[in-house]
Amino acid sequence: MAKPDIDVLRDMLAALSGYDVQSITINTRVYQDLGISGDDASELLEKIHLQFGTSFDGFRFVDYFPNETEALWLHWFRWLGLNSKKELTLLHLASVVESGRWSEPSVLIPGTQYRIDAAAGRA
């Protein structure tokens, strides 16, 4: 799969969130920072699939995004710094597009430089 133009993904995120394109970095989190959830998150994944042919088989939507009814309540939890959803960054979206299929992001082990492959559960 060809490397995606990260600016195309950034433009998609800006269009759905209302945030300025310049404020969206590779570390920007789709739900936690931009507030993209529910139907908008579903629309984002569909646009990525249509434009790049990326497969999201195995992606668990509820792990990353609230549905429309949860979104209001979780907005307040986010505002208080409480987060119950996994983080999905622009950088990880770009790597998923590049590989052509969904994969879980790796997770940094706190206090170390090591990452765990979330899907495999190993360092």
Salt bridges, closest charged atoms under 4 A:
ASP7 OD1 - ARG10 NH1 2.59
ASP33 OD1 - ARG29 NH2 2.71
GLU43 OE2 - LYS47 NZ 3.23
ASP63 OD2 - ARG60 NE 2.94
ASP63 OD2 - LYS86 NZ 3.87
GLU87 OE2 - ARG29 NH1 2.85
GLU104 OE1 - LYS86 NZ 3.24
